[in-house]
Structures are given as C-alpha cells and as structure tokens.
Amino acid sequence: MARQPAAMSLRALAGIPLVKPGDDLTEIILGGLAASDAELAPGDVVVLAQKIVSKAECRQVALGSVTPSAQALELAAATGKEPRLVELILRESTEVVRSCPGVIVVAHRLGMVMANAGIDQSNVDHDGVQDPGEEHALLLPLDPDDTCRQIRASLRESCGVDVAVVIIDSFGRAWRNGTVGTAIGVSGLPGLLDLRGESDLFGRALRTSELGLADEVAAAASLVMGQASEGRPVVLVRGVPYERREGSAAELIRSKHRDMFR
C-alpha cells in the first residue's frame, strides 16, 4: 500500500467569516486560501468544523418553535435537561442507548452513537439569526458524507485539484474521559483503512488491524481548530499517508449486531 513521506502539516485558514445560513462553503474555503496565501495541492485534505456546515445548511432551530412530547418531558425530568432540547435529541435519534442526570446517549439517525445527538448551543449566535433573543440549538448536517462530496467536486471544478474533504465534530468516547475530533463526513479519503494482510516489522501478516484514518485526521485537525473562541473552523492538512479512494464516514460506524456494549 503506497504511503507518502512520514511528515504531515496542518494549517488553519485565515479570514474565515462567521458563517450564516445559506452561505457557500466552497467560496468561504477559497477565500480562506487566498487570505492565507495558500493553494490546494493533490492529496490535500480540507477539514471543516461541523458547526459551520450546520449553519450554512440552515440547521439552527429556535427552541421556542419546539413543543416537547410526553417522552421528551419524561426524559427531561430524569436527566435534568431542557425539555425542548430533549425533544430535538429524540427527533434526531433512532434509539436512546443510555441516560442519566446530565447525559443522554443516543443512536443518531446517521448511525453514530453519541451524546445529545450532537446537538449543541455553544458558538451559536442567538441574536444574529431569525427570532433574535430566542435560544437556539444547532443540529448536525442532514447528510455530512454528501456535503463532503459536493464541496470536493466544487473545489475540483474551481481549482482543478482533487482533494479530500472531512467534516468533524467533538465526540466523547467509551472507556475514556474527554472529547476528541471525530469524522462525521468524508469524501476522497478512506474512512476506515483495512491493513489486514500488510506485514509488520518482522514480516508477520497483520490479521485484525483496521485504521480509523479519517478519525485520526479529524483528531489532529481538531487540535488546530480549538474548542472555544479561536474561530479557526477550516484546516488544510497536507501529507496524510495512504492511497486515496472515495471513502465515507459511514465506514466508521460499527453495526449494532457487532456492538458488544449496546
């Protein structure tokens, strides 16, 4: 399996504005490249924070427009969470996996098992959108893999260069404290890389090794983006090893029948 040189660079693009509903993310990326005096090269990976994608795709919801169901009210009482927020979590989910005070872990409609269906209220301009003064919540994009494919195609048309595109979000992890950048949308990069059959240092064939390549890229880019007020939602990654293919984040989702903990 071909690999690139053992070095990688990550660069947050400058000049990225606050994203508004309906904004063209390709144009925003191109503006960031220009402001950073950077150009795309074959094999680069453009990593986007989920929040700017959700904002551009109009996934911001005013809590005042949400009426909690009986299930939402019951779960809100048990967890101490805002009932309207719980209603949105249920709408975005196919199953409540676990819940306790302060936490609701669900199977998201995209297949991912995660806290609160990825719904967030941080870094959301509650006064700069429709219904100013109203609390808002931001949902995940409808189809992050498809969004990545569209942006990748637009960048290829604009720049004549084939790059990969990854959308990332911060996930908690079973068995570990803390969140880590995780790929929720992928195009042009293997989500899951099958290394079985490769040889180790001593010529022994690997039997079980599968690498979450897109997640490793996501975690590295997340360090550059930051988690608070940094305002660096687009990262250009260069030197990611391994051959490329279409890829998707869906490859990374473990099916329920193979999940020993559900």
Kinemage of the C-alpha trace (Angstrom):
@kinemage 1
@onewidth
@group {chain A} dominant
@subgroup {mainchain}
@vectorlist {calphas} color= white
{ca met a 1} P 0.000 0.000 0.000
{ca ala a 2} L 1.592 3.278 -1.118
{ca arg a 3} L 2.459 5.815 1.549
{ca gln a 4} L 3.568 9.415 1.363
{ca pro a 5} L 6.662 10.710 3.224
{ca ala a 6} L 6.479 10.444 7.012
{ca ala a 7} L 5.604 14.091 7.638
{ca met a 8} L 2.341 15.963 7.853
{ca ser a 9} L 1.392 19.641 8.171
{ca leu a 10} L -1.799 21.260 9.428
{ca arg a 11} L -2.726 24.881 8.854
{ca ala a 12} L -5.813 26.765 9.960
{ca leu a 13} L -7.000 29.010 7.140
{ca ala a 14} L -7.204 32.731 7.899
{ca gly a 15} L -10.032 35.063 7.011
{ca ile a 16} L -12.919 32.663 7.638
{ca pro a 17} L -16.001 34.792 8.456
{ca leu a 18} L -18.859 33.912 10.758
{ca val a 19} L -20.960 31.582 8.633
{ca lys a 20} L -24.598 32.423 8.014
{ca pro a 21} L -27.492 30.276 6.744
{ca gly a 22} L -27.200 29.723 3.018
{ca asp a 23} L -23.501 30.646 2.756
{ca asp a 24} L -21.458 28.898 0.049
{ca leu a 25} L -18.814 26.891 1.904
{ca thr a 26} L -16.677 26.402 -1.207
{ca glu a 27} L -16.442 30.181 -1.639
{ca ile a 28} L -15.563 30.521 2.042
{ca ile a 29} L -12.780 27.926 1.697
{ca leu a 30} L -11.424 29.667 -1.410
{ca gly a 31} L -11.471 32.974 0.464
{ca gly a 32} L -9.569 31.382 3.335
{ca leu a 33} L -6.959 30.006 0.953
{ca ala a 34} L -6.475 33.443 -0.590
{ca ala a 35} L -6.235 35.134 2.825
{ca ser a 36} L -3.654 32.535 3.873
{ca asp a 37} L -1.668 32.852 0.635
{ca ala a 38} L -2.161 29.113 0.168
{ca glu a 39} L -3.071 26.854 -2.740
{ca leu a 40} L -4.515 23.371 -2.820
{ca ala a 41} L -2.259 20.511 -3.900
{ca pro a 42} L -3.202 16.960 -4.953
{ca gly a 43} L -3.741 14.781 -1.910
{ca asp a 44} L -4.530 17.646 0.474
{ca val a 45} L -7.362 17.246 2.969
{ca val a 46} L -9.701 20.161 3.749
{ca val a 47} L -11.205 19.705 7.221
{ca leu a 48} L -14.341 21.618 8.225
{ca ala a 49} L -15.863 22.067 11.659
{ca gln a 50} L -19.394 20.690 11.846
{ca lys a 51} L -20.773 23.955 13.162
{ca ile a 52} L -20.054 25.979 10.032
{ca val a 53} L -21.585 23.249 7.877
{ca ser a 54} L -24.723 23.085 10.015
{ca lys a 55} L -25.047 26.864 9.986
{ca ala a 56} L -24.645 27.064 6.205
{ca glu a 57} L -27.233 24.288 5.799
{ca cys a 58} L -29.791 26.123 7.978
{ca arg a 59} L -29.770 23.520 10.745
{ca gln a 60} L -30.264 26.099 13.505
{ca val a 61} L -33.556 25.701 15.387
{ca ala a 62} L -35.277 28.170 17.708
{ca leu a 63} L -36.244 26.353 20.887
{ca gly a 64} L -39.418 28.439 21.011
{ca ser a 65} L -40.634 26.564 17.933
{ca val a 66} L -40.301 23.174 19.647
{ca thr a 67} L -43.121 21.501 21.602
{ca pro a 68} L -41.853 18.682 23.856
{ca ser a 69} L -43.581 15.313 23.577
{ca ala a 70} L -44.557 13.232 26.594
{ca gln a 71} L -41.425 11.110 26.094
{ca ala a 72} L -39.277 14.245 25.998
{ca leu a 73} L -40.844 15.590 29.188
{ca glu a 74} L -40.249 12.294 30.991
{ca leu a 75} L -36.633 12.053 29.817
{ca ala a 76} L -36.006 15.708 30.636
{ca ala a 77} L -37.242 15.174 34.189
{ca ala a 78} L -34.956 12.158 34.606
{ca thr a 79} L -31.862 13.872 33.179
{ca gly a 80} L -32.384 17.476 34.225
{ca lys a 81} L -32.085 18.677 30.634
{ca glu a 82} L -34.190 21.329 28.878
{ca pro a 83} L -37.383 19.584 27.609
{ca arg a 84} L -37.331 21.314 24.212
{ca leu a 85} L -33.706 20.325 23.726
{ca val a 86} L -34.574 16.750 24.664
{ca glu a 87} L -37.361 16.787 22.069
{ca leu a 88} L -34.827 17.754 19.375
{ca ile a 89} L -32.499 14.993 20.570
{ca leu a 90} L -35.298 12.435 20.213
{ca arg a 91} L -36.253 13.709 16.742
{ca glu a 92} L -32.650 13.304 15.571
{ca ser a 93} L -32.281 9.808 17.039
{ca thr a 94} L -33.444 6.272 16.422
{ca glu a 95} L -32.785 4.948 19.934
{ca val a 96} L -31.954 6.166 23.429
{ca val a 97} L -28.988 3.989 24.372
{ca arg a 98} L -28.300 5.282 27.900
{ca ser a 99} L -29.345 8.203 30.044
{ca cys a 100} L -28.513 9.567 33.476
{ca pro a 101} L -28.623 13.023 35.083
{ca gly a 102} L -26.987 15.438 32.646
{ca val a 103} L -26.369 12.919 29.862
{ca ile a 104} L -28.421 11.348 27.068
{ca val a 105} L -26.572 8.927 24.787
{ca val a 106} L -28.451 8.072 21.604
{ca ala a 107} L -28.091 6.322 18.284
{ca his a 108} L -28.227 9.227 15.852
{ca arg a 109} L -30.256 8.872 12.646
{ca leu a 110} L -26.900 8.772 10.776
{ca gly a 111} L -25.906 5.699 12.813
{ca met a 112} L -23.427 7.268 15.205
{ca val a 113} L -23.766 6.592 18.945
{ca met a 114} L -23.202 9.902 20.667
{ca ala a 115} L -24.253 12.250 23.441
{ca asn a 116} L -27.248 14.524 22.828
{ca ala a 117} L -27.469 13.599 19.119
{ca gly a 118} L -24.624 16.041 18.504
{ca ile a 119} L -26.964 18.959 19.236
{ca asp a 120} L -25.115 21.936 20.644
{ca gln a 121} L -25.710 25.523 21.753
{ca ser a 122} L -22.097 26.690 22.016
{ca asn a 123} L -20.647 29.077 19.412
{ca val a 124} L -24.159 29.842 18.187
{ca asp a 125} L -25.094 33.496 17.670
{ca his a 126} L -28.504 33.527 19.341
{ca asp a 127} L -29.120 37.175 18.442
{ca gly a 128} L -27.818 37.117 14.881
{ca val a 129} L -30.403 34.773 13.409
{ca gln a 130} L -34.130 34.672 12.881
{ca asp a 131} L -36.063 35.074 16.152
{ca pro a 132} L -33.361 37.208 17.885
{ca gly a 133} L -33.335 36.886 21.658
{ca glu a 134} L -34.671 33.329 21.381
{ca glu a 135} L -32.492 30.413 22.447
{ca his a 136} L -31.312 28.291 19.530
{ca ala a 137} L -29.778 24.849 19.065
{ca leu a 138} L -27.656 23.587 16.195
{ca leu a 139} L -28.343 20.148 14.700
{ca leu a 140} L -25.891 18.023 12.737
{ca pro a 141} L -25.933 18.334 8.928
{ca leu a 142} L -28.554 16.212 7.173
{ca asp a 143} L -26.002 14.165 5.191
{ca pro a 144} L -22.369 15.044 6.002
{ca asp a 145} L -20.902 12.495 3.552
{ca asp a 146} L -22.911 14.024 0.712
{ca thr a 147} L -21.899 17.539 1.755
{ca cys a 148} L -18.249 16.452 1.598
{ca arg a 149} L -18.774 15.025 -1.891
{ca gln a 150} L -20.366 18.260 -3.078
{ca ile a 151} L -17.640 20.503 -1.649
{ca arg a 152} L -14.938 18.223 -3.028
{ca ala a 153} L -16.483 18.404 -6.508
{ca ser a 154} L -16.798 22.209 -6.271
{ca leu a 155} L -13.166 22.606 -5.194
{ca arg a 156} L -12.043 20.336 -8.028
{ca glu a 157} L -14.026 22.447 -10.501
{ca ser a 158} L -12.701 25.724 -9.077
{ca cys a 159} L -9.049 24.751 -8.560
{ca gly a 160} L -8.510 21.787 -10.875
{ca val a 161} L -7.148 19.786 -7.955
{ca asp a 162} L -8.600 16.650 -6.367
{ca val a 163} L -8.531 16.892 -2.584
{ca ala a 164} L -10.304 15.089 0.226
{ca val a 165} L -12.898 16.803 2.404
{ca val a 166} L -13.706 15.848 6.008
{ca ile a 167} L -16.336 17.276 8.368
{ca ile a 168} L -15.558 16.788 12.046
{ca asp a 169} L -17.261 17.092 15.411
{ca ser a 170} L -16.150 16.515 19.017
{ca phe a 171} L -17.172 13.136 20.445
{ca gly a 172} L -16.864 11.613 23.878
{ca arg a 173} L -15.522 8.049 23.977
{ca ala a 174} L -16.401 4.864 25.786
{ca trp a 175} L -13.798 3.967 28.427
{ca arg a 176} L -12.066 7.388 28.209
{ca asn a 177} L -12.638 10.898 29.572
{ca gly a 178} L -12.551 13.897 27.273
{ca thr a 179} L -13.720 14.593 23.737
{ca val a 180} L -11.774 14.003 20.525
{ca gly a 181} L -12.259 15.328 16.998
{ca thr a 182} L -14.146 12.683 15.030
{ca ala a 183} L -15.080 12.446 11.340
{ca ile a 184} L -18.816 12.651 10.625
{ca gly a 185} L -18.460 13.259 6.877
{ca val a 186} L -15.781 12.106 4.429
{ca ser a 187} L -15.054 12.197 0.712
{ca gly a 188} L -11.824 11.399 -1.118
{ca leu a 189} L -10.185 9.630 1.822
{ca pro a 190} L -10.692 6.167 3.319
{ca gly a 191} L -12.856 6.459 6.393
{ca leu a 192} L -11.733 3.036 7.552
{ca leu a 193} L -8.451 1.650 6.252
{ca asp a 194} L -8.090 -2.140 6.160
{ca leu a 195} L -4.472 -3.036 6.925
{ca arg a 196} L -5.074 -6.776 7.197
{ca gly a 197} L -2.545 -8.642 5.122
{ca glu a 198} L 0.094 -5.936 5.498
{ca ser a 199} L 3.370 -7.033 7.097
{ca asp a 200} L 4.745 -5.838 10.410
{ca leu a 201} L 8.436 -5.053 11.002
{ca phe a 202} L 9.250 -8.773 11.155
{ca gly a 203} L 7.233 -9.873 8.129
{ca arg a 204} L 4.292 -11.176 10.136
{ca ala a 205} L 0.948 -10.554 8.419
{ca leu a 206} L -1.464 -8.281 10.245
{ca arg a 207} L -4.728 -10.118 10.935
{ca thr a 208} L -7.057 -7.674 12.653
{ca ser a 209} L -5.664 -4.184 12.041
{ca glu a 210} L -8.149 -1.602 10.764
{ca leu a 211} L -7.240 2.069 10.997
{ca gly a 212} L -9.808 4.826 11.508
{ca leu a 213} L -7.888 7.076 9.127
{ca ala a 214} L -10.499 9.826 8.840
{ca asp a 215} L -10.851 9.943 12.624
{ca glu a 216} L -7.086 10.318 13.044
{ca val a 217} L -7.099 13.228 10.589
{ca ala a 218} L -10.086 14.697 12.454
{ca ala a 219} L -8.348 14.486 15.836
{ca ala a 220} L -5.212 16.187 14.503
{ca ala a 221} L -7.209 18.972 12.827
{ca ser a 222} L -9.289 19.488 15.968
{ca leu a 223} L -6.148 20.457 17.881
{ca val a 224} L -5.518 23.247 15.374
{ca met a 225} L -9.153 24.392 15.320
{ca gly a 226} L -9.516 24.659 19.084
{ca gln a 227} L -12.709 24.189 21.072
{ca ala a 228} L -13.683 27.648 22.330
{ca ser a 229} L -13.359 31.138 20.811
{ca glu a 230} L -10.446 30.509 18.439
{ca gly a 231} L -12.551 30.930 15.291
{ca arg a 232} L -10.493 28.538 13.135
{ca pro a 233} L -13.115 26.231 11.568
{ca val a 234} L -11.228 25.260 8.382
{ca val a 235} L -7.904 23.399 8.430
{ca leu a 236} L -5.734 22.436 5.461
{ca val a 237} L -3.917 19.139 6.047
{ca arg a 238} L -1.021 18.056 3.836
{ca gly a 239} L 0.942 14.815 3.829
{ca val a 240} L -1.738 12.357 5.005
{ca pro a 241} L -0.381 8.901 4.116
{ca tyr a 242} L -2.034 6.027 2.242
{ca glu a 243} L -3.708 5.769 -1.122
{ca arg a 244} L -6.964 7.585 -1.731
{ca arg a 245} L -10.436 6.449 -2.707
{ca glu a 246} L -13.945 7.895 -2.430
{ca gly a 247} L -14.433 6.929 1.219
{ca ser a 248} L -17.165 7.861 3.692
{ca ala a 249} L -17.695 8.395 7.396
{ca ala a 250} L -20.349 5.672 7.275
{ca glu a 251} L -17.500 3.131 7.084
{ca leu a 252} L -16.535 4.024 10.644
{ca ile a 253} L -19.888 3.160 12.197
{ca arg a 254} L -19.972 -0.201 13.933
{ca ser a 255} L -23.183 -2.076 13.223
{ca lys a 256} L -25.446 -2.716 16.181
{ca his a 257} L -25.117 -6.516 15.977
{ca arg a 258} L -21.321 -6.144 16.397
{ca asp a 259} L -21.591 -3.634 19.239
{ca met a 260} L -20.998 -5.593 22.457
{ca phe a 261} L -21.994 -2.681 24.654
{ca arg a 262} L -25.487 -1.884 23.353
